[in-house]
Amino acid sequence: MDIQALIKNLHPLEIRVLLSYTPSDELTADLLQKKLDYKEGHANQAFSWLAGKNIIAVVRREPHTFFELTDLGREYAEKGAPESRIISFLRDSGPHSLPEIATALGLENKDVGSAFGMLSKQGVLAMDGDKKASYTGAAAPDSLEITAHLLKKAVAAEGGLLDQANLSDEEKKCMGGLAKKRGAADVPFRMVERETVVYKLEPIATEIKAGLEQAGVTGNEIGSITPKMLADGSWKNGTFRGYNIAIPPARIIPGRTNPYVSFLESVKDKLCSLGFEEFDGPLVETEFWNSDALFMPQFHAARDIHDVYYVKNPTHAKFIEEPYLSNVAAAHENGGDTGSRGWNYSFDRDFTRRLILRSQGTVLSAHQLAKAKIPGKYFGIARCFRYDKVDATHLSDFYQTEGIVLGDEVNLKTLLGFLEMFAVEIAGATDVKYVPGYFPFTEPSIEVHIKHPVLGWFELGGSGIFRPEVTKAMGIDVPVLAWGIGIDRMALMALGLNDLRELFSEDIEKVRLRKARY
């Protein structure tokens, strides 16, 4: 072993131990605290570091039991144990019922009952025909005096701890009824089991000690300059520890918000700055709001693109709000008062109550139509669930930003302007195109596509103008623009990612790098 190299890597806490003791000494944390003025943590650090260098070894482990004074014990020490207080009260005041004793002494009824039971067995208390307890004049049991002595001794002890090894046989026996290991709130002492580890220095410590003395190392070298040292000038006469400037500094990682969360907040800020109001809704929805209110026929293959997750228990909502249920049912069956002929089938009012996980953000728009102001602009960021094959651009658990704009003056040109804002200003796309689409609830319907530098062209989301069958059933008689944009996909462009799954990565280093880039 290279002694000189080892000496250079010793901490002052280790050095003082090596200079103060020999391989024949038995060392404990308590000894170092008393003799070297170490704190308990410093003593354990010194032992751990020395053991890691094979300079010290464990000789044995000694279990110890301590009794720690609880809050209840401190109260007993101040006022007296219930038994002693009850004896004094009845001796001075005469017979009383147990509830009267509890009230007079501020004790719990159960504590008075337990104390009376024990003292009556000892013949110290008795109960008369009027259910009143009285003091018989017999001597109090010795255990009460021992209890008072233990409480007094614990109050005076450091930390309120009594070492079992220092108790007499009578005190140990009494402590058996006063202490618990767990759930000690209702007893005066808590039993604490600890282990003392005894160490001895290895023979090599003698050679290291000689090297330290030869080098003039004391373990009291200055490690850092304090304001006090600067003020009194004591640093000028001190000896400083050596430092290895080649050691890299500790990595400092500041706390940050998740980059995807920051992106979502930026989208919210953008829309709010444009005068939009945010809406939200439950993750568990009914078929009514998720599909029926959007004029998606209950029997039609159009629902296949919304392969929903059904809730197992409960399976159905108790009711659907009126008049929306009747209005939507009429729109499906014959068009109602929407000017449409509807889908011409018998609307299933039981199926419409079926509970599912929200499969599209547009369900929020359906809810909002029933309470929207005209003119008005609304948006929401909705977590949606849809059975899908997971790949770079598809997830079965995803987010959409959903929005509607109501007003007499809004039109398709207005809608295209909003879509361009999402694609260019929020997603950061440079190549954008619009293609015709089909959605049962909008006419015309438009899909917006953007070009990713790696993934190529993909759909960002769908949009359109709500059909009268949707709006009039909710009491709205003005044009309503609507869109559902895949905000996860916008984040791909904005955060410079190539796979949606990276948004929810468990690799914290990747998340930190992504945040720095964002």
C-alpha positions as CSV (number, residue, x, y, z in Angstrom):
1,M,0.0,0.0,0.0
2,D,1.3,3.4,-0.9
3,I,1.2,5.2,2.5
4,Q,2.0,8.7,1.1
5,A,-0.7,8.5,-1.5
6,L,-3.1,7.3,1.1
7,I,-2.2,10.1,3.5
8,K,-3.0,12.7,0.8
9,N,-6.5,11.3,0.4
10,L,-7.4,11.3,4.2
11,H,-10.0,13.6,5.5
12,P,-9.4,15.6,8.7
13,L,-12.0,13.5,10.5
14,E,-10.0,10.3,9.6
15,I,-6.7,11.9,10.5
16,R,-7.7,12.8,14.0
17,V,-8.9,9.3,14.7
18,L,-5.6,7.8,13.4
19,L,-3.5,10.2,15.5
20,S,-5.6,9.7,18.6
21,Y,-5.9,5.9,18.8
22,T,-4.0,2.7,18.3
23,P,-5.0,-0.7,17.0
24,S,-5.5,-1.9,20.5
25,D,-8.3,0.7,21.3
26,E,-11.9,-0.1,20.8
27,L,-13.7,2.7,19.1
28,T,-17.4,3.7,19.0
29,A,-19.3,6.7,17.8
30,D,-20.1,7.7,21.4
31,L,-16.3,7.7,22.2
32,L,-15.4,9.9,19.3
33,Q,-18.2,12.3,20.2
34,K,-16.9,12.6,23.8
35,K,-13.1,12.6,23.2
36,L,-12.8,14.3,19.8
37,D,-15.9,16.5,20.1
38,Y,-17.4,14.9,16.9
39,K,-21.0,15.0,16.1
40,E,-22.6,11.6,15.6
41,G,-22.7,12.0,11.9
42,H,-19.0,13.0,11.7
43,A,-18.1,9.9,13.8
44,N,-20.0,7.6,11.4
45,Q,-18.5,9.3,8.4
46,A,-15.0,8.8,9.7
47,F,-15.7,5.1,10.4
48,S,-17.2,4.6,6.9
49,W,-14.3,6.3,5.1
50,L,-11.7,4.4,7.1
51,A,-13.5,1.1,6.5
52,G,-13.6,1.9,2.8
53,K,-9.8,2.2,2.8
54,N,-9.4,-1.1,4.9
55,I,-7.9,0.9,7.8
56,I,-10.6,-0.1,10.3
57,A,-12.8,-3.1,10.9
58,V,-15.9,-4.0,12.9
59,V,-15.1,-6.0,16.0
60,R,-18.6,-6.6,17.3
61,R,-22.1,-5.2,17.5
62,E,-23.7,-4.5,20.9
63,P,-27.5,-4.2,21.0
64,H,-28.9,-1.7,23.5
65,T,-32.4,-0.9,24.7
66,F,-33.4,2.6,25.7
67,F,-36.6,4.1,27.1
68,E,-37.5,7.5,25.7
69,L,-39.9,9.8,27.5
70,T,-43.1,10.5,25.4
71,D,-45.2,13.6,25.5
72,L,-47.6,11.8,27.8
73,G,-44.7,10.9,30.0
74,R,-43.7,14.5,30.3
75,E,-47.2,15.3,31.4
76,Y,-47.1,12.6,34.0
77,A,-43.7,13.9,35.2
78,E,-45.3,17.3,35.7
79,K,-48.7,16.4,37.1
80,G,-48.2,12.9,38.4
81,A,-49.4,9.5,37.1
82,P,-53.2,9.0,37.0
83,E,-53.1,6.5,39.8
84,S,-51.2,8.8,42.2
85,R,-53.5,11.8,41.3
86,I,-56.6,9.7,41.8
87,I,-55.4,8.6,45.3
88,S,-54.6,12.1,46.3
89,F,-57.9,13.4,45.0
90,L,-60.0,10.8,46.8
91,R,-58.0,11.2,50.0
92,D,-58.6,14.9,50.1
93,S,-62.1,15.2,48.6
94,G,-63.9,12.0,49.6
95,P,-65.9,9.5,47.5
96,H,-66.7,10.4,43.8
97,S,-67.9,8.6,40.8
98,L,-65.4,7.7,38.1
99,P,-66.8,10.3,35.6
100,E,-66.6,12.9,38.3
101,I,-62.9,12.0,39.0
102,A,-62.2,12.2,35.2
103,T,-63.7,15.7,35.0
104,A,-62.0,17.0,38.1
105,L,-58.6,15.8,37.1
106,G,-58.8,16.3,33.4
107,L,-58.3,12.7,32.6
108,E,-59.9,10.4,30.0
109,N,-62.7,8.1,31.3
110,K,-60.7,5.0,30.1
111,D,-57.6,6.1,32.0
112,V,-59.6,6.6,35.2
113,G,-61.2,3.2,34.7
114,S,-57.9,1.4,34.2
115,A,-56.3,3.1,37.2
116,F,-59.3,2.3,39.4
117,G,-59.2,-1.4,38.3
118,M,-55.5,-1.7,39.2
119,L,-55.8,0.2,42.5
120,S,-58.9,-1.7,43.6
121,K,-57.1,-5.0,43.1
122,Q,-54.4,-3.7,45.4
123,G,-57.0,-2.8,48.0
124,V,-56.2,1.0,47.8
125,L,-59.6,2.0,46.3
126,A,-63.1,0.6,46.7
127,M,-66.5,1.2,45.1
128,D,-69.5,1.7,47.4
129,G,-73.2,1.0,46.7
130,D,-73.7,4.5,45.1
131,K,-71.1,3.6,42.4
132,K,-68.6,6.0,44.1
133,A,-64.9,5.3,44.5
134,S,-63.2,6.0,47.8
135,Y,-59.7,5.7,49.3
136,T,-59.4,2.9,51.7
137,G,-56.3,4.2,53.5
138,A,-54.1,1.3,52.4
139,A,-50.6,2.1,51.3
140,A,-50.1,2.9,47.6
141,P,-48.2,0.2,45.6
142,D,-44.4,0.5,45.4
143,S,-44.7,0.7,41.6
144,L,-46.2,4.2,41.8
145,E,-43.1,5.4,43.7
146,I,-40.8,3.7,41.2
147,T,-42.8,5.2,38.3
148,A,-42.4,8.7,39.7
149,H,-38.7,8.1,40.2
150,L,-38.3,6.9,36.6
151,L,-40.2,9.9,35.2
152,K,-38.0,12.3,37.2
153,K,-34.8,10.6,36.1
154,A,-35.9,10.6,32.4
155,V,-36.7,14.4,32.6
156,A,-33.2,15.0,33.9
157,A,-31.5,12.6,31.3
158,E,-30.2,13.9,28.0
159,G,-32.8,13.5,25.3
160,G,-35.2,12.0,27.9
161,L,-33.5,8.6,27.3
162,L,-32.9,5.9,30.0
163,D,-30.5,3.1,29.2
164,Q,-32.0,-0.3,30.3
165,A,-28.5,-1.4,31.4
166,N,-28.5,1.3,34.0
167,L,-31.9,0.4,35.6
168,S,-32.3,-1.8,38.6
169,D,-34.3,-5.0,38.5
170,E,-37.3,-3.3,40.1
171,E,-37.1,-0.4,37.6
172,K,-36.9,-2.8,34.7
173,K,-40.0,-4.7,36.0
174,C,-41.9,-1.5,36.4
175,M,-40.8,-0.2,33.0
176,G,-42.4,-3.3,31.4
177,G,-45.8,-1.8,32.1
178,L,-44.9,1.7,31.2
179,A,-43.2,1.3,27.7
180,K,-44.2,0.2,24.2
181,K,-42.1,-0.4,21.1
182,R,-44.7,0.9,18.7
183,G,-47.8,3.0,19.1
184,A,-46.4,4.7,22.2
185,A,-48.8,7.7,22.3
186,D,-50.8,6.2,25.2
187,V,-47.8,5.3,27.4
188,P,-45.2,7.4,29.2
189,F,-42.2,5.7,27.6
190,R,-41.3,4.5,24.1
191,M,-38.9,1.5,23.8
192,V,-36.0,2.3,21.4
193,E,-33.6,-0.4,20.3
194,R,-30.2,0.7,19.1
195,E,-27.0,-1.0,18.1
196,T,-23.5,0.1,19.1
197,V,-20.9,-0.9,16.6
198,V,-17.4,-1.4,18.0
199,Y,-14.4,-0.8,15.7
200,K,-10.6,-1.4,15.9
201,L,-7.9,0.1,13.7
202,E,-6.0,-2.3,11.5
203,P,-2.2,-2.8,12.1
204,I,-1.5,-0.6,9.0
205,A,-2.9,2.4,11.0
206,T,0.4,2.5,13.0
207,E,2.4,3.0,9.9
208,I,-0.1,5.6,8.6
209,K,0.1,7.5,11.9
210,A,3.9,7.6,11.7
211,G,3.6,9.1,8.2
212,L,1.1,11.7,9.4
213,E,3.4,12.8,12.2
214,Q,6.4,12.9,10.0
215,A,4.5,15.1,7.5
216,G,3.3,17.4,10.3
217,V,-0.4,16.7,9.5
218,T,-2.6,17.3,12.5
219,G,-6.1,17.0,11.2
220,N,-6.8,20.6,12.2
221,E,-5.9,22.0,8.9
222,I,-8.2,24.7,7.6
223,G,-10.6,23.5,4.9
224,S,-12.4,26.7,4.3
225,I,-12.2,30.3,5.4
226,T,-15.1,31.6,7.4
227,P,-16.2,35.2,7.9
228,K,-15.0,34.9,11.5
229,M,-11.4,34.0,10.3
230,L,-11.4,36.9,8.0
231,A,-12.5,39.2,10.7
232,D,-10.0,38.2,13.4
233,G,-7.1,37.3,11.0
234,S,-6.7,33.8,12.4
235,W,-6.4,32.3,9.0
236,K,-3.0,33.9,8.6
237,N,-1.4,31.6,11.2
238,G,-3.3,28.5,10.1
239,T,-2.3,25.5,7.9
240,F,-4.5,24.8,4.9
241,R,-5.6,21.4,3.6
242,G,-4.3,20.5,0.2
243,Y,-6.7,20.5,-2.7
244,N,-6.8,18.5,-5.9
245,I,-7.9,21.1,-8.5
246,A,-8.1,18.3,-11.1
247,I,-11.2,16.9,-9.5
248,P,-14.3,17.9,-11.5
249,P,-16.8,20.0,-9.6
250,A,-20.1,18.6,-8.4
251,R,-22.8,18.7,-11.0
252,I,-25.5,21.2,-10.2
253,I,-28.9,20.4,-11.7
254,P,-31.4,23.2,-11.3
255,G,-35.1,22.3,-11.0
256,R,-37.1,22.8,-14.2
257,T,-40.6,22.2,-15.5
258,N,-41.0,19.3,-17.9
259,P,-40.5,20.7,-21.5
260,Y,-43.8,19.2,-22.7
261,V,-45.6,20.9,-19.8
262,S,-43.9,24.2,-20.7
263,F,-45.0,23.7,-24.3
264,L,-48.6,23.1,-23.3
265,E,-48.6,26.2,-21.1
266,S,-47.2,28.2,-24.0
267,V,-50.1,27.1,-26.2
268,K,-52.5,28.1,-23.5
269,D,-50.8,31.5,-23.2
270,K,-51.0,32.0,-26.9
271,L,-54.8,31.3,-27.1
272,C,-55.6,33.3,-24.0
273,S,-53.8,36.3,-25.5
274,L,-56.0,36.0,-28.5
275,G,-59.1,36.3,-26.3
276,F,-60.0,32.6,-26.0
277,E,-61.6,31.2,-22.8
278,E,-60.5,27.8,-21.6
279,F,-62.9,25.0,-21.0
280,D,-62.4,21.5,-19.5
281,G,-64.4,18.4,-18.7
282,P,-64.2,14.9,-17.2
283,L,-62.1,12.0,-18.6
284,V,-65.1,9.6,-18.2
285,E,-67.9,10.6,-20.6
286,T,-71.1,9.1,-22.0
287,E,-71.6,8.0,-25.6
288,F,-74.1,10.9,-25.7
289,W,-71.6,13.7,-25.4
290,N,-68.6,11.8,-26.9
291,S,-70.5,10.9,-30.2
292,D,-74.3,11.3,-30.2
293,A,-74.3,15.1,-29.6
294,L,-71.8,15.3,-32.5
295,F,-74.3,13.7,-34.8
296,M,-72.3,10.5,-35.1
297,P,-74.9,7.8,-35.9
298,Q,-75.1,5.0,-33.3
299,F,-74.9,2.3,-35.9
300,H,-72.5,3.9,-38.4
301,A,-69.0,2.8,-39.2
302,A,-67.9,6.4,-38.6
303,R,-67.6,5.4,-35.0
304,D,-64.9,2.8,-35.9
305,I,-62.3,5.6,-36.0
306,H,-63.1,6.2,-32.3
307,D,-62.4,2.7,-30.9
308,V,-63.2,3.7,-27.4
309,Y,-62.4,2.2,-24.0
310,Y,-65.6,1.2,-22.0
311,V,-65.9,1.7,-18.3
312,K,-66.6,-1.6,-16.5
313,N,-68.2,-0.4,-13.4
314,P,-70.5,1.5,-13.5
315,T,-71.4,0.9,-17.1
316,H,-74.0,3.6,-17.5
317,A,-74.7,7.2,-16.4
318,K,-77.9,7.7,-14.5
319,F,-79.4,10.2,-16.9
320,I,-78.6,12.7,-19.7
321,E,-79.6,16.3,-19.3
322,E,-82.7,17.6,-21.0
323,P,-83.6,19.2,-23.3
324,Y,-80.3,18.1,-25.0
325,L,-81.2,14.4,-24.9
326,S,-84.5,14.9,-26.7
327,N,-83.1,17.5,-29.1
328,V,-80.2,15.2,-30.1
329,A,-82.5,12.1,-30.4
330,A,-84.8,14.0,-32.7
331,A,-81.9,15.2,-34.8
332,H,-80.8,11.6,-35.3
333,E,-84.2,10.2,-35.9
334,N,-85.8,12.8,-38.3
335,G,-83.7,16.0,-38.1
336,G,-85.8,17.7,-35.5
337,D,-85.9,21.4,-36.1
338,T,-82.4,21.5,-37.7
339,G,-83.7,21.5,-41.3
340,S,-82.1,18.0,-41.8
341,R,-83.8,14.6,-42.4
342,G,-81.5,13.0,-39.7
343,W,-80.2,9.5,-40.0
344,N,-83.7,7.9,-40.0
345,Y,-83.3,5.2,-37.3
346,S,-84.6,4.7,-33.8
347,F,-82.3,6.5,-31.3
348,D,-81.2,4.2,-28.5
349,R,-81.6,6.2,-25.2
350,D,-80.1,3.4,-23.1
351,F,-76.9,3.0,-25.3
352,T,-76.4,6.8,-25.2
353,R,-75.8,6.6,-21.4
354,R,-72.9,4.1,-21.8
355,L,-69.8,5.3,-20.0
356,I,-66.5,5.5,-21.8
357,L,-63.1,7.2,-21.6
358,R,-63.1,10.4,-23.7
359,S,-61.9,9.5,-27.2
360,Q,-61.7,13.0,-28.7
361,G,-61.4,16.5,-27.5
362,T,-64.5,17.6,-29.5
363,V,-66.7,16.3,-26.6
364,L,-65.6,19.4,-24.7
365,S,-66.9,21.6,-27.5
366,A,-70.3,19.7,-27.4
367,H,-70.6,20.5,-23.7
368,Q,-69.5,24.2,-24.3
369,L,-72.1,24.8,-27.0
370,A,-74.9,24.3,-24.5
371,K,-73.6,27.3,-22.4
372,A,-71.5,29.4,-24.9
373,K,-71.8,33.1,-25.4
374,I,-72.3,34.6,-28.9
375,P,-69.9,35.8,-30.2
376,G,-67.4,33.7,-28.3
377,K,-64.0,31.9,-28.5
378,Y,-63.2,28.8,-26.5
379,F,-60.4,26.2,-26.2
380,G,-59.4,23.3,-24.1
381,I,-56.4,20.9,-23.9
382,A,-58.0,17.5,-23.5
383,R,-56.4,14.2,-22.6
384,C,-58.0,11.5,-24.8
385,F,-58.0,7.7,-24.9
386,R,-58.3,5.7,-28.1
387,Y,-57.2,2.1,-28.9
388,D,-54.4,2.5,-31.4
389,K,-51.2,0.9,-32.5
390,V,-48.4,2.9,-30.8
391,D,-45.7,4.3,-33.1
392,A,-43.8,7.4,-33.8
393,T,-47.0,9.4,-34.6
394,H,-49.7,7.5,-32.7
395,L,-50.4,6.9,-29.0
396,S,-53.3,5.3,-27.2
397,D,-53.2,8.1,-24.6
398,F,-52.8,11.5,-26.2
399,Y,-53.6,15.2,-26.0
400,Q,-55.6,17.4,-28.3
401,T,-56.2,21.1,-28.3
402,E,-59.8,21.6,-29.0
403,G,-61.5,24.9,-29.9
404,I,-64.6,26.6,-31.2
405,V,-65.4,30.1,-32.4
406,L,-69.0,31.2,-32.6
407,G,-70.4,34.3,-34.4
408,D,-72.4,35.6,-37.3
409,E,-69.3,36.7,-39.2
410,V,-67.0,33.6,-38.9
411,N,-66.4,31.6,-42.0
412,L,-64.0,29.1,-43.7
413,K,-61.4,31.8,-44.2
414,T,-61.4,32.5,-40.5
415,L,-60.9,28.8,-39.8
416,L,-57.9,28.6,-42.2
417,G,-56.3,31.5,-40.4
418,F,-56.5,29.7,-37.1
419,L,-55.1,26.5,-38.6
420,E,-52.2,28.4,-40.1
421,M,-51.5,29.9,-36.6
422,F,-51.3,26.4,-35.1
423,A,-49.1,24.9,-37.8
424,V,-46.7,27.8,-38.2
425,E,-46.6,29.9,-35.0
426,I,-47.1,27.1,-32.5
427,A,-45.8,23.9,-34.2
428,G,-43.1,25.8,-36.1
429,A,-43.8,24.1,-39.4
430,T,-42.6,25.7,-42.6
431,D,-44.5,23.3,-45.0
432,V,-48.3,23.3,-44.5
433,K,-51.1,22.0,-46.6
434,Y,-54.9,21.6,-46.2
435,V,-56.8,18.6,-47.5
436,P,-60.5,17.8,-47.6
437,G,-61.7,15.5,-44.8
438,Y,-64.8,13.9,-43.5
439,F,-66.2,14.2,-40.0
440,P,-69.9,13.4,-39.3
441,F,-70.2,16.7,-37.3
442,T,-68.7,19.3,-39.6
443,E,-69.3,20.5,-43.2
444,P,-67.1,21.4,-44.8
445,S,-64.3,19.4,-43.1
446,I,-60.6,20.1,-43.4
447,E,-57.5,18.3,-42.3
448,V,-54.3,20.3,-41.8
449,H,-51.0,18.5,-42.6
450,I,-47.4,19.6,-41.8
451,K,-44.1,18.2,-43.0
452,H,-41.6,16.9,-40.4
453,P,-37.9,16.9,-41.4
454,V,-37.6,13.2,-40.5
455,L,-41.2,11.7,-40.4
456,G,-42.4,13.5,-43.5
457,W,-46.0,14.6,-43.9
458,F,-48.5,13.8,-41.2
459,E,-51.9,15.0,-40.2
460,L,-51.9,17.6,-37.5
461,G,-55.6,17.6,-36.9
462,G,-59.1,17.9,-38.2
463,S,-61.4,20.9,-38.4
464,G,-64.5,22.3,-40.0
465,I,-67.8,24.2,-39.5
466,F,-70.3,22.4,-37.2
467,R,-73.4,21.1,-38.9
468,P,-76.8,22.5,-37.8
469,E,-77.7,19.1,-36.4
470,V,-74.9,19.7,-33.8
471,T,-75.4,23.3,-33.0
472,K,-79.2,23.7,-33.2
473,A,-79.7,20.7,-30.9
474,M,-77.7,22.7,-28.3
475,G,-79.6,26.0,-28.9
476,I,-77.0,27.7,-31.1
477,D,-78.1,29.2,-34.4
478,V,-74.9,30.9,-35.7
479,P,-71.9,29.4,-37.6
480,V,-69.4,27.6,-35.3
481,L,-65.9,26.9,-36.3
482,A,-64.3,23.8,-34.7
483,W,-61.0,22.1,-34.6
484,G,-59.2,19.3,-32.8
485,I,-55.5,19.5,-33.2
486,G,-53.0,16.9,-32.0
487,I,-51.0,18.9,-29.6
488,D,-48.6,16.0,-29.1
489,R,-47.7,16.2,-32.8
490,M,-47.2,20.0,-32.7
491,A,-44.8,19.3,-29.8
492,L,-42.8,17.0,-32.1
493,M,-41.9,20.0,-34.3
494,A,-41.6,22.6,-31.6
495,L,-39.3,20.4,-29.4
496,G,-37.3,18.9,-32.3
497,L,-38.3,15.3,-31.6
498,N,-38.8,12.4,-34.0
499,D,-41.1,10.2,-31.9
500,L,-44.2,10.9,-29.8
501,R,-43.0,8.5,-27.2
502,E,-40.1,10.7,-26.3
503,L,-42.6,13.2,-24.9
504,F,-43.2,10.8,-22.0
505,S,-39.7,9.4,-21.7
506,E,-38.5,8.0,-18.4
507,D,-34.9,8.9,-19.3
508,I,-34.4,12.0,-17.2
509,E,-31.2,13.0,-19.0
510,K,-33.0,13.1,-22.3
511,V,-35.7,15.3,-20.7
512,R,-33.1,17.7,-19.4
513,L,-31.4,18.0,-22.8
514,R,-34.8,18.6,-24.4
515,K,-35.6,21.3,-21.9
516,A,-32.3,23.0,-22.6
517,R,-33.0,22.9,-26.4
518,Y,-36.6,24.1,-26.0
